Amino acid sequence: MTPDEERWRMGRGIPPNWASAWGVDDFGVFACVRVGEVVQRMRWIGPGWFMMGSPASEEGRDSDEGPQHRVELTQGFWLADTPCTQAMWQAVMGSNNNPSRFTGSGKLPVEHVTWTDVQGFLAALDGRVPGFAADLPTEAQWEYACRAGTTAARYGNLDEIAWYSANSGKKTHEVSLKKPNPWGLHDMLGNVWEWCADDMRSYKALTATDPFEHGPRRVIRGGSWLYVAQDVRAAYRDADDPGYRLDDRGFRLARGQGLRQENQPSQVKSSQDKRANR
C-alpha cells in the first residue's frame, strides 16, 4: 500500500498496518513506528509544489542553488519529525551498535554513519516492522519538507530553530529542543547533516516533476553543529561519497513511494564536498 493510499484510509479511521499510534495535532496527521520501547513519530507530507533553490539575492548563496525553479511532487510521503536518534538506531541494530562520537543520551541524533550504513539500518528496520518500507527522502522531498510552505532562507530565527557553529558548543544536542517548522519537523536545519536518497542534480530553469538524480554520490542537507550560519539554510546543498563518515552526518527516516535506488552506488571521492573549518 502506498503512503497516499494510507493517508486516504486514515481519513476514514483506518491507520497504516505499521503504525503503533496515530492521530491529528496542530501540525497535521501523524503516525508512529515503534521498535521495542522506542517510538518515532512520522509526519504526513502531502503532495504539492514549491520553488526549489535560492534566489540570486539570498545572502550566502552558492551557485549550485540556482536557478531557482518550480518542483512538483505528485505523491505524498511520511517523514520522521526528528533525525534518527541513537535510541532508535540501537533498537534496530543492537544495543552494542552505536557508531556515534557524541553519546550520553538516547535522544541525541545518531551520527558518524555513512549512507551505506543507513541502507543497512533501513533493511533491518523493514525486518522489524513489516510493511513499513523504510527509505530516505529525495533531495527534493527534503527541501519541500524543510521549507514547509515558507520561502525565506530559513523557516524561522536561526538560533531558535537550529544548532550550528555559533551555539552548538562543538557537539550535537538532543533532538526536538529547538522549535519545529510549520509542519512539525524538528532539526531540519543544524544539529546533523541528513543523507538523502539521490545524487546532486544540476538545476535548470524548468519545472521538475518528482526529480530523482542517479549518480555515484549522495546529497546531504541541512547543515550541522559544525557549520556556520550561511550554510544552515533550506537551499544549501552538498554531496558525499556514500561511504564517507563524519561526526556530523546523520539521517531522517522516510516512508516514500518506492523511490529507493535499485543499484548501489560505486565508491568514489566527492569532488564538490564543501568542508567546514573546525
C-alpha positions as MATLAB code, in Angstrom:
seq = 'MTPDEERWRMGRGIPPNWASAWGVDDFGVFACVRVGEVVQRMRWIGPGWFMMGSPASEEGRDSDEGPQHRVELTQGFWLADTPCTQAMWQAVMGSNNNPSRFTGSGKLPVEHVTWTDVQGFLAALDGRVPGFAADLPTEAQWEYACRAGTTAARYGNLDEIAWYSANSGKKTHEVSLKKPNPWGLHDMLGNVWEWCADDMRSYKALTATDPFEHGPRRVIRGGSWLYVAQDVRAAYRDADDPGYRLDDRGFRLARGQGLRQENQPSQVKSSQDKRANR';
ca = [
       0.000    0.000    0.000;
       1.375    3.413   -0.931;
       1.550    6.338    1.527;
      -1.147    8.156   -0.466;
      -3.448    5.156   -0.035;
      -2.584    5.030    3.663;
      -3.484    8.699    4.057;
      -6.825    8.140    2.300;
      -7.630    5.254    4.643;
      -6.617    7.275    7.707;
      -9.201    9.860    6.717;
     -11.720    7.049    7.174;
     -10.371    5.943   10.525;
      -8.100    3.134    9.302;
      -4.446    3.554   10.360;
      -1.485    2.071    8.480;
      -0.685   -1.521    9.448;
       2.773   -0.460   10.665;
       1.520    2.323   12.939;
       1.683    1.795   16.701;
      -0.294    5.032   17.212;
      -1.743    7.735   15.011;
      -3.744   10.915   15.137;
      -4.025   14.585   14.240;
      -2.461   17.503   16.103;
      -1.815   21.188   15.442;
       0.693   20.297   12.701;
      -1.413   17.721   10.875;
      -1.632   13.957   10.522;
       0.943   11.720   12.187;
       1.589    8.024   12.697;
       4.168    6.354   14.913;
       6.524    3.490   14.168;
       7.705    1.508   17.204;
      10.707   -0.774   17.663;
      10.741   -2.229   21.158;
      10.329    0.690   23.535;
      11.477    3.318   21.028;
       8.892    5.303   19.084;
       9.429    7.572   16.087;
       6.665    9.950   15.073;
       6.187   10.212   11.303;
       4.532   13.301    9.818;
       2.373   13.151    6.711;
       3.784   15.387    3.961;
       1.175   15.826    1.247;
       1.877   16.287   -2.454;
       2.397   19.792   -3.757;
       4.837   22.169   -5.382;
       7.469   24.664   -4.234;
      10.295   26.786   -5.554;
      13.499   24.798   -5.101;
      16.853   26.501   -4.679;
      17.535   30.086   -3.703;
      17.050   33.443   -5.413;
      20.178   35.229   -6.614;
      19.670   37.830   -3.872;
      19.859   35.358   -0.957;
      22.760   36.033    1.410;
      25.362   33.262    1.417;
      24.005   31.686   -1.741;
      26.150   29.178   -3.654;
      25.955   28.855   -7.426;
      24.638   25.266   -7.260;
      21.468   26.562   -5.581;
      20.242   28.086   -8.812;
      18.451   28.750  -10.885;
      15.527   28.650   -8.525;
      12.826   26.576  -10.195;
       9.422   25.021   -9.625;
       9.349   21.426   -8.387;
       6.161   19.386   -8.331;
       5.846   16.374   -6.042;
       2.909   14.300   -7.189;
       2.915   11.832   -4.304;
       2.785   12.293   -0.566;
       5.180   10.643    1.865;
       5.845   10.099    5.557;
       8.813   11.838    7.170;
      10.174   11.495   10.711;
       9.678   14.570   12.844;
      13.289   14.345   14.070;
      16.596   12.990   12.834;
      17.091    9.329   13.705;
      18.123    9.080   17.347;
      20.751    6.836   18.872;
      17.959    5.060   20.757;
      16.192    4.124   17.521;
      19.449    3.122   15.846;
      20.315    0.770   18.705;
      16.757   -0.589   18.934;
      17.091   -1.672   15.302;
      20.793   -2.511   15.017;
      21.516   -3.817   18.511;
      22.323   -2.288   21.888;
      26.075   -2.652   21.338;
      25.966   -0.900   17.965;
      26.340    2.860   18.279;
      28.736    4.497   15.821;
      28.223    7.994   17.256;
      31.003   10.182   18.625;
      28.685   12.166   20.896;
      26.912    9.878   23.351;
      25.261   10.053   26.756;
      21.598   10.206   25.770;
      19.427    8.086   23.509;
      17.774   11.289   22.334;
      20.950   12.502   20.644;
      20.930   12.089   16.877;
      22.913    9.136   15.596;
      25.941   10.370   13.640;
      29.189    9.115   12.170;
      27.081    6.962    9.817;
      27.685    6.552    6.106;
      24.910    6.430    3.524;
      25.771    2.757    3.106;
      25.404    2.200    6.869;
      21.964    3.769    6.663;
      20.908    1.303    3.969;
      21.661   -1.497    6.425;
      19.548    0.246    9.038;
      16.627    0.652    6.632;
      16.726   -3.030    5.687;
      16.913   -4.079    9.331;
      14.002   -1.796   10.240;
      11.887   -3.351    7.497;
      12.641   -6.717    9.075;
      11.378   -5.451   12.429;
       8.338   -3.573   11.097;
       6.833   -5.489    8.130;
       5.130   -3.289    5.563;
       6.867   -0.091    6.575;
       9.225    0.148    3.562;
      11.782    2.423    5.194;
      13.618    4.888    2.983;
      15.390    8.227    2.850;
      13.783   11.335    1.358;
      14.920   12.503   -2.030;
      16.677   15.854   -2.118;
      13.525   17.482   -3.489;
      11.335   15.886   -0.830;
      13.765   17.043    1.837;
      13.747   20.703    0.775;
       9.968   20.696    0.284;
       9.507   19.375    3.831;
      12.147   21.709    5.275;
      10.539   24.803    3.793;
       7.055   23.693    4.865;
       5.441   26.402    2.776;
       7.950   29.125    3.708;
      10.036   30.954    1.115;
      12.819   32.636    3.106;
      16.308   31.253    3.603;
      15.125   29.566    6.810;
      11.759   28.708    8.336;
      12.476   30.782   11.458;
      15.065   32.613   13.520;
      18.277   30.596   13.231;
      19.090   30.416   16.942;
      15.538   29.346   17.729;
      15.420   26.509   15.196;
      18.952   25.147   14.756;
      22.184   24.031   16.398;
      25.088   25.386   14.363;
      28.679   26.508   14.930;
      27.803   29.641   16.914;
      25.553   27.962   19.505;
      26.301   24.220   19.480;
      29.328   24.161   21.743;
      31.002   21.958   19.124;
      28.681   18.989   19.674;
      25.273   17.576   18.807;
      22.235   18.106   21.011;
      19.143   16.078   21.832;
      16.526   16.241   19.109;
      13.392   18.415   19.412;
      14.931   21.031   21.704;
      14.600   23.698   19.009;
      11.349   24.997   17.519;
       9.845   22.896   14.704;
       8.947   24.167   11.271;
       5.287   24.839   10.346;
       4.778   21.133    9.533;
       6.023   19.940   12.921;
       9.502   18.839   11.830;
      12.361   19.483   14.264;
      16.047   19.977   13.461;
      15.599   20.184    9.707;
      18.403   22.720    9.881;
      21.507   22.214   12.000;
      22.465   19.522   14.527;
      23.420   16.860   11.932;
      23.562   16.745    8.151;
      20.902   14.439    6.732;
      21.623   11.931    3.985;
      19.197   11.929    1.052;
      18.331    9.091   -1.302;
      19.732   10.549   -4.507;
      22.722   12.324   -6.056;
      23.040   16.073   -6.640;
      21.430   17.210   -9.875;
      22.188   20.370  -11.826;
      19.284   22.787  -11.598;
      17.591   24.173  -14.700;
      15.068   26.971  -15.131;
      12.349   24.428  -15.895;
       9.646   22.725  -13.875;
      10.862   19.414  -12.446;
       8.366   16.693  -11.519;
       9.360   14.150   -8.851;
      13.091   14.625   -9.564;
      15.492   11.825   -8.628;
      19.123   12.038   -9.659;
      21.034    8.791  -10.241;
      24.773    9.027   -9.738;
      27.725    7.939   -7.598;
      27.349   10.450   -4.739;
      24.572   11.162   -2.256;
      23.218   14.553   -1.235;
      23.408   15.767    2.346;
      21.137   18.561    3.546;
      20.514   20.864    6.490;
      23.962   21.787    7.759;
      25.138   20.763   11.210;
      26.517   21.730   14.608;
      29.872   22.266   12.878;
      28.791   24.659   10.117;
      28.440   28.436   10.002;
      25.153   30.269    9.626;
      25.330   30.818    5.861;
      25.476   27.044    5.367;
      22.428   26.366    7.538;
      19.735   27.330    5.063;
      16.920   25.445    3.325;
      18.577   25.722   -0.100;
      22.168   24.906    0.908;
      23.326   21.589   -0.523;
      26.328   19.322   -0.572;
      27.139   15.747   -1.588;
      29.442   12.997   -0.405;
      30.682    9.587   -1.307;
      28.155    7.108    0.155;
      30.960    5.578    2.202;
      32.037    8.873    3.776;
      31.849    9.030    7.571;
      31.977   12.094    9.836;
      30.655   13.043   13.251;
      28.095   15.460   11.832;
      26.451   13.060    9.351;
      23.053   11.630   10.292;
      19.729   10.997    8.583;
      15.966   11.277    8.815;
      13.677    8.329    8.245;
      11.114    8.442    5.450;
       8.441    6.185    4.050;
       8.050    7.125    0.408;
       6.623    5.779   -2.796;
       9.229    3.170   -3.662;
      11.941    5.641   -4.694;
      14.809    3.610   -3.249;
      17.720    3.112   -5.640;
      17.774   -0.215   -7.476;
      21.549   -0.120   -7.817;
      24.103    0.596   -5.133;
      26.478    3.460   -5.985;
      30.154    2.987   -6.641;
      32.584    4.261   -4.026;
      34.125    7.453   -5.395;
      35.596   10.556   -3.810;
      33.275   13.558   -3.800;
      34.569   16.464   -5.844;
      32.118   19.059   -4.533;
      32.087   18.453   -0.804;
      32.258   21.849    0.922;
      34.067   21.203    4.196;
      33.615   23.337    7.274;
      36.562   24.695    9.199;
      36.911   23.108   12.622;
];
